[in-house]
Amino acid sequence: MKANVREIPANITNILETKVFSQRNAFKAKKIAWAIARTVFLLGFSFVILYPVLNMISMAFKHRVDLYDNTVIWVPKHFTLENIRLASRMMYYPQALKNSMILALSVTIIQSFSCLLIGYGFARFDFPFKKILFALVILTIMVPPQIIISAIYLHFRFFDVFGIIKLITGKRGINLLDSFLPFVLLALTGQGIRNGLFIYIFRQFFRGMPRETEEAALVDGAGPFRTFYQIMLPGARTAIVTVALFSFVWQWNDQLFSGLFLPNMKVLALQLNSLNSIETGVDLTGIGSFDLRNDPMHMALIKTTGAFLVMLPPLVLYAFAQKLFVQSIERAGIVG
Amino acid sequence: MLKPRITLERRKSLYGYVFILPWIIGFLLFFITPVIKTIQFSFNTVVLNPTGYKLDWVGFKNYVDAFRTDANFPQKLASSLTSLATNVPVVLVFSFFAALLLKEKFRGNALAKMVFFLPVILASGFFLSVQSKYGDTSAQNINAAIEESKEMIQILDVSNIQGLLMRMGIPANIIGYIIAPVNAIFNVISTSGIQIFVFLAGLNSISPSLYEAAYIEGATGWETFWKVTFPMISPLILVNTLYSIIDNFTSINNATMEYIKSLMFSPNFRFGPASAMAWIYFLILAVILGIVGFFISKRVFYHT
């Protein structure tokens, strides 16, 4: 049976080596090509995203003289803080910043937590009417708030639960406008801005997590709340940070709810409107020694600066949260 | 010693209600009541008077009129549906691709993530009011913020591509063809910020042991993608699809939403017809979501 054994060539090691070597080379070349392609993609997308932002920053520090100078494109020749000073004075920036911060932070914390609980409830417990109730959660995402907001407004203008307050005080409900209570109540009950989406995200997230650890905890005698707190919560860090970021940004940028619930309070997203009113010529008394209305270019400059000022805090916050975000993603990856 | 015994099943279902109780309260108080009111409006003619409003029952007239006498509504509806059909798939594919890119390890990864999330901060809210001053209603689904800054660029930055082409003497309609794809990239990127991060969070929560197992079994990258990554991410594909559809439908820039809003706040306050149109619109949205959700959720893979 000697015919079956193939002869081994003398230079076997040599052949093998060149083959492995060329394979490794091909692998390396592929990797480098992909790295280049990836870099091109990322740079391209980043440019598209960053261009308007950079432009905005450049404008914020540009003196109005530079607007008429064709040689000035990005870096202003006359650096100035005048735009920022003017815009912040017209927007009552410090006061509005404080209000916006308190509002957005508290709403973020409350609604991330309430949506987390609700999402967990939908993901991990079986109870009658669960499917119908969840379909109703989807319904709350689908109905745009613009349609129903006027009715919610009336609700908080004359706030009353089942006529109890009317019984005690004899008045038609209490006025909750110009306080943060409407926002807190909406956030607590999972009805704030796009909260249905947050519930959905958490529910999907928990459904994708393995059940074993949870059942082990149950067998070891932990109640559902303890299981939630000690087992599920640490694992859900990624989803929590993601939701908290969205939640903060949407609350920060919200004009619809703020405009109705806080008619006399100054929050940043609304103060931007006061910059718009330059157009109609209101609000200029005592501010600035020149008339903005006669110079549309300068007016645009001030508006852009105002938008930049409103955007700045979430950007800065995001720069910090980003670290936590990436970290939590990586840690969650190991846990899972 | 008789103690009322509750089975584990019963108790678990009770706990479920405890977890979602806040939502039930909120839903009844802050959602269903306002919704009932708008449904009521849609069957009535709403007449404003100094002390409030008066309702005159008209039945289905508002609904019928939306299609039969209103010249704009069917047209706006059609344009909303076309934009849905073209935008949603592109946004989904792009955001998945971007999430896969961002998941890889390379230098500057954190920076890239930060940049990709920027549109979420830019996209919503306060820019819209600035933008509305310019009265640009033709551009659908264009990120208001970017639109705004483009206006600024057009006013202030003479070195932009459009200006350059214009000065080269190229006719405006040809410039339009050149600029349109660029704008499309703009729109897609700026509306997919949330989807990217939902995908990214999902990709990162896939257990590395699955990839290790696939690697040991000798799966290629392509196979690993379709057999591990794709099924594991499929629940989030469902989320993102539904979200993109809803986002597209309820966006303030959507043609139909815009039209409904303009009716509602018009001087003669046509609240009845506007509510009827809004409900027609939601019914269509619900049907689309139902169909799409049904087909995708059949293929979704869950651990449970």
HADDOCK unambig.tbl for C-alpha pairs under 7 A between the chains (distance, minus, plus):
assign (segid A and resid 46 and name CA) (segid B and resid 115 and name CA) 6.21 0.50 0.50
assign (segid A and resid 46 and name CA) (segid B and resid 116 and name CA) 6.98 0.50 0.50
assign (segid A and resid 48 and name CA) (segid B and resid 186 and name CA) 6.48 0.50 0.50
assign (segid A and resid 49 and name CA) (segid B and resid 119 and name CA) 6.98 0.50 0.50
assign (segid A and resid 52 and name CA) (segid B and resid 146 and name CA) 6.44 0.50 0.50
assign (segid A and resid 52 and name CA) (segid B and resid 149 and name CA) 5.69 0.50 0.50
assign (segid A and resid 67 and name CA) (segid B and resid 156 and name CA) 6.75 0.50 0.50
assign (segid A and resid 73 and name CA) (segid B and resid 157 and name CA) 6.81 0.50 0.50
assign (segid A and resid 117 and name CA) (segid B and resid 19 and name CA) 5.71 0.50 0.50
assign (segid A and resid 118 and name CA) (segid B and resid 19 and name CA) 5.50 0.50 0.50
assign (segid A and resid 118 and name CA) (segid B and resid 20 and name CA) 4.64 0.50 0.50
assign (segid A and resid 118 and name CA) (segid B and resid 23 and name CA) 6.89 0.50 0.50
assign (segid A and resid 121 and name CA) (segid B and resid 16 and name CA) 5.02 0.50 0.50
assign (segid A and resid 121 and name CA) (segid B and resid 19 and name CA) 4.97 0.50 0.50
assign (segid A and resid 121 and name CA) (segid B and resid 20 and name CA) 5.80 0.50 0.50
assign (segid A and resid 125 and name CA) (segid B and resid 12 and name CA) 6.27 0.50 0.50
assign (segid A and resid 125 and name CA) (segid B and resid 13 and name CA) 5.97 0.50 0.50
assign (segid A and resid 125 and name CA) (segid B and resid 16 and name CA) 5.03 0.50 0.50
assign (segid A and resid 126 and name CA) (segid B and resid 13 and name CA) 5.37 0.50 0.50
assign (segid A and resid 126 and name CA) (segid B and resid 16 and name CA) 6.78 0.50 0.50
assign (segid A and resid 127 and name CA) (segid B and resid 13 and name CA) 4.41 0.50 0.50
assign (segid A and resid 127 and name CA) (segid B and resid 16 and name CA) 6.46 0.50 0.50
assign (segid A and resid 142 and name CA) (segid B and resid 246 and name CA) 6.15 0.50 0.50
assign (segid A and resid 144 and name CA) (segid B and resid 250 and name CA) 5.77 0.50 0.50
assign (segid A and resid 148 and name CA) (segid B and resid 34 and name CA) 5.47 0.50 0.50
assign (segid A and resid 148 and name CA) (segid B and resid 35 and name CA) 6.23 0.50 0.50
assign (segid A and resid 148 and name CA) (segid B and resid 38 and name CA) 6.94 0.50 0.50
assign (segid A and resid 151 and name CA) (segid B and resid 34 and name CA) 5.00 0.50 0.50
assign (segid A and resid 152 and name CA) (segid B and resid 30 and name CA) 6.36 0.50 0.50
assign (segid A and resid 152 and name CA) (segid B and resid 34 and name CA) 6.28 0.50 0.50
assign (segid A and resid 186 and name CA) (segid B and resid 26 and name CA) 6.97 0.50 0.50
assign (segid A and resid 188 and name CA) (segid B and resid 22 and name CA) 6.94 0.50 0.50
assign (segid A and resid 189 and name CA) (segid B and resid 22 and name CA) 4.72 0.50 0.50
assign (segid A and resid 189 and name CA) (segid B and resid 23 and name CA) 4.77 0.50 0.50
assign (segid A and resid 189 and name CA) (segid B and resid 25 and name CA) 6.66 0.50 0.50
assign (segid A and resid 189 and name CA) (segid B and resid 26 and name CA) 4.59 0.50 0.50
assign (segid A and resid 190 and name CA) (segid B and resid 23 and name CA) 5.40 0.50 0.50
assign (segid A and resid 190 and name CA) (segid B and resid 26 and name CA) 6.62 0.50 0.50
assign (segid A and resid 191 and name CA) (segid B and resid 26 and name CA) 6.15 0.50 0.50
assign (segid A and resid 191 and name CA) (segid B and resid 27 and name CA) 6.96 0.50 0.50
assign (segid A and resid 204 and name CA) (segid B and resid 235 and name CA) 6.57 0.50 0.50
assign (segid A and resid 207 and name CA) (segid B and resid 302 and name CA) 6.88 0.50 0.50
assign (segid A and resid 208 and name CA) (segid B and resid 302 and name CA) 5.85 0.50 0.50
assign (segid A and resid 208 and name CA) (segid B and resid 303 and name CA) 5.62 0.50 0.50
assign (segid A and resid 209 and name CA) (segid B and resid 303 and name CA) 6.73 0.50 0.50
assign (segid A and resid 210 and name CA) (segid B and resid 303 and name CA) 5.99 0.50 0.50
assign (segid A and resid 238 and name CA) (segid B and resid 201 and name CA) 6.38 0.50 0.50
assign (segid A and resid 239 and name CA) (segid B and resid 201 and name CA) 6.89 0.50 0.50
assign (segid A and resid 249 and name CA) (segid B and resid 121 and name CA) 6.00 0.50 0.50
assign (segid A and resid 253 and name CA) (segid B and resid 124 and name CA) 6.28 0.50 0.50
assign (segid A and resid 253 and name CA) (segid B and resid 125 and name CA) 4.74 0.50 0.50
assign (segid A and resid 253 and name CA) (segid B and resid 126 and name CA) 5.48 0.50 0.50
assign (segid A and resid 254 and name CA) (segid B and resid 125 and name CA) 5.18 0.50 0.50
assign (segid A and resid 254 and name CA) (segid B and resid 126 and name CA) 6.69 0.50 0.50
assign (segid A and resid 255 and name CA) (segid B and resid 125 and name CA) 6.07 0.50 0.50
assign (segid A and resid 255 and name CA) (segid B and resid 126 and name CA) 6.21 0.50 0.50
assign (segid A and resid 269 and name CA) (segid B and resid 126 and name CA) 5.43 0.50 0.50
assign (segid A and resid 276 and name CA) (segid B and resid 130 and name CA) 6.81 0.50 0.50
assign (segid A and resid 322 and name CA) (segid B and resid 114 and name CA) 6.70 0.50 0.50
assign (segid A and resid 329 and name CA) (segid B and resid 201 and name CA) 6.54 0.50 0.50
assign (segid A and resid 329 and name CA) (segid B and resid 204 and name CA) 6.03 0.50 0.50
assign (segid A and resid 330 and name CA) (segid B and resid 204 and name CA) 6.84 0.50 0.50
assign (segid A and resid 332 and name CA) (segid B and resid 205 and name CA) 5.95 0.50 0.50
assign (segid A and resid 333 and name CA) (segid B and resid 204 and name CA) 5.27 0.50 0.50
assign (segid A and resid 333 and name CA) (segid B and resid 205 and name CA) 4.67 0.50 0.50
assign (segid A and resid 333 and name CA) (segid B and resid 206 and name CA) 6.46 0.50 0.50
assign (segid A and resid 333 and name CA) (segid B and resid 207 and name CA) 6.11 0.50 0.50
assign (segid A and resid 336 and name CA) (segid B and resid 205 and name CA) 5.97 0.50 0.50
assign (segid A and resid 336 and name CA) (segid B and resid 206 and name CA) 6.66 0.50 0.50
assign (segid A and resid 336 and name CA) (segid B and resid 207 and name CA) 5.04 0.50 0.50
